Amino acid sequence: MQTIIYILPELFLSLAIMSLLMVGAFIKKSFKLVYLLTIFSLIFAIILLLNQPSEIIKIFNESYIIDRLSIFMKVLTLLFCLFVLLSSKDYVKSISIDKIEYPIIILASTLGMILMISSYDLIVFYLGLELQSLGLYILSSFRRDDEKSTEAGLKYFVLSALASGLLLYGCSLIYGFTGSTNFEVISANLDGSNTGAVFGIVFIIVGLAFKVSAVPFHMWTPDVYEGSPTSVTSFFALVPKIAALSVFIRFMYVPFINVINQWQIIIVFLSIASMILGAVAAIGQNNIKRLMAYSSIGHMGYALAGLATGTNAGIQSTIIYLTIYLVMNLGAFGCIFMMKRENVFYENINELSGLSKNHPVLSLSFLIILFSLAGIPPLAGFFAKFYVFMSVIEVKMYALAVIGLVTTVVSAFYYLRIIKVIYFDKPKKPFEKCYDWGLKISLILSSILILIYFVRPSALTNIISSIVIY
Amino acid sequence: MNFPILSAIIFIPLIGAFFIFVTTGVQKNVEKNSKYVAIFSSLTNFLLSIFLWYSFDTTTADFQFVEKKNWIEGFINFQLGVDGISILFILLTTFIAPVCIFSAIHSIKFKIKEFLIAILVMETLMLGVFCSLDLVIFYLFFEGGLIPMFLIIGIWGGPKRVYSAFKFFLFTLLGSVLMLVAIISIYWITGTSDVIKLLDIRIPTEYQYLLWLAFFSSFAVKLPMWPVHTWLPDAHVEAPTAGSVILAAILLKMAGYGFLRFSLGLFPVASDYFTPLIFTLSIMAIIYTSLVALMQEDMKKLIAYSSVAHMGFVTLGIFSLTKQGLEGSIIQMISHGLISAALFLCVGVVYDRFHSRMISSYGGLVNIMPKYSLVFIIFVLAALGLPGTSGFVGEFLVLVGVLQKNILVAILASLGVILAAAYMLWLYKRVIFGKIANSEIKIMTDLNKTEIYIFSSLAFLILFFGVYPEPLFNTIDISVNNLIENYQIDINFYLAETTN
């Protein structure tokens, strides 16, 4: 009975999902109510999470862990899920996908993610993963009368199911060669000479790389980002990344830490490939959602660079990178939600032409966000890269650092291109004025945070520096 | 606790920019108020920096007015301080900024509020570069300058502004990211990024070469040195006058300052090793770009190429590693800051009136704009290094310094002086003298009051420092001596190490 306290947030969320389904089923036209209740239950779950003890606790036969990493990542997940919901409310209504299932599925998927984050056992991990994936399949095809959305959903389903299959196969190999599904026992029984287990590790890495959309397992990303409704795209770009990276960290540093020689080179490859592809492939894109897809691929490359170091500083830099990436992308999608004229949402970059004339504040925050995404100091995006390369150079991976920084120059090009369209080109018809407070708040909050981050950079690092894995 | 004068100098323009940003209301009033705020904050800053110079102690080579704050805990400190070298650049910056603002008020026709914000933010960042005593902070300010400059060129620039802005941004960024790798590597090699500590630590020789090259890649692009100078003419031509002035007068000096402070101070052995490379590139820059300048049709492009040639003298002087050479290059940077600013403003004057930068559009201006012709000749003569102007002091000392190191280089460099006379005087002849080539220019008016004030203050400084450069030498003397001393000690230490 004692252990129940530790999973209160998860329990609360499951109950909330079920009762919200009831509310939706029995009260007619209850989308607004359900949406609001979803937001409140997220806030309440965050409060519950923040009250959890700070020491490491393993429950349910050591298959579920509550430590600093998991609490931080869960708070991040719920927080950004909350912000995505806040900022996309107007959009959801405008393209009439305002069905009660929408917030509930998002909530269910989020529940799956926080189960993943806390998992300390292959089976619990897989269950969480499936719960989140099922939600995501539905979400990406949520606009079911739209060709592209359906295509995106199908594509994502097929590819993701394949990746999950590989992952499960990897899990079973690991179980077969180490005799346990518990992370710690695996860690104790694993050594590099065991070829079968190394195969398992590779399969698991492939599955996880698919989830964080690292190259060469990124193919689904641009299509799914483009096809899904933008509200879902922003969810895709933010929330599942947290869970996937957190699980990535947990896998590499708990069960597989003894075979670091085997996986380090794989991660380095994933990282370099993602950085290069993210920088080069985005140059030709005219659809801003596709561009964001490639940009997120590139950013995941930088995050993985921190992971590849095999040190605590590396993990911390990855987490800092992830946090700042989330703030930046929240802002960027906030701007995309604003691209609306007469109830039609535009996705082409050229539609932003001359935005600075009609919408000075919106263009200024877009400018800040884009420069930050490009990693120009003194904005937050620079510090994210700075920490990552700090930890990369500490372990003397100079090649990775140099390639990474050179790709930032290449990627700066396409961010600059958007700025050019906004600031240097002739104005087009103005966009509709935005009356949605949730969207405004999340956009302004993210751009201000990015702008003033340099005043006290230790505010974030102090929280994260307490996250130590081993 | 003393008054944090350096922080004040750095952040006053930013505060001004913030005030301009939050002013709202009727367009006309907003513009008027923003102008006042911009002028007020930049002039305050100038007075404050004069006070800084006044209270600066010229008898010690230590860093003064040092401020230190915890920034990233246990990792990097926000550290500021000035010595004899950096204080002159601070003065130059705080002097040029109000000049830019005054000229912008008249020549910028739209989005004046945003322009003033960009200039003020730029001023903050440039001052930060010269004040910072921590490598990471230095990098932050050094790179941060890209954002406002990109916007200044891109929004208020000429017809090909997009291309130029992109070229400027990407060239500089590519050079700088390698410097970031080097800065982080230094942190892990020595355990600190604090410049005061680093100047005392000997960075192991085997690392120095690569680190030097990484810093070089950044400074060479920014300076700019041949052959990575190609962004400069484009950026200058397309940038609005005030942007060109900032670019030529201060941004280029950040790289020269970087060479002095970091390349010489942190990597003496590598600096010694790479001196032939620098000499070759500088000579190439001086001769090649002077020849290119001769052939230019566009006034701004001509001055831009002449900047590259003048900066070639600066690098020659710095890496001659003699007292005369170093002091000469510092004076050359300050004087080039004033002269190039004045020349770009001169071009701006005719451009504002006639909207053409082509030399062939003008001719015989002396008949229409006599006052203008008078100030223009002062700056032209200063640019070609006529004795009595500050341009002469710098170039002469640099040549004296280089002569002690390498006679051939000195001879080749003095060729550049002749070429400079050729292209500058030819420019003057084609624009000012002769018959009135184009009857449309007859309607052009002579200098107005603001312009006269701006030009006379610039001309006064150029002539004053040409006749009496003592105040400048007084300020830099001890710091330069100290720099050379430390350099020699490090080199001797290295030689002793290798012979053993």
Interface residues (C-beta under 8 A of the other chain):
Chain A: F371 I376 P377 P378 F382 F386 F389 M390 I393 E394 Y398 A401 V402 L405 V406 T408 V409 A412 F413 L416 I419 K420 Y423 F424 F454 P457 S458 T461 N462
Chain B: N70 W71 I72 E73 V136 Y139 L140 F141 E143 G144 L146 I147 F150 L151 G154 I155 R161 V162 A165 F166 F169 L170 L173 L174 V177 L178 L180 V181 I184 S185 Y187 W188
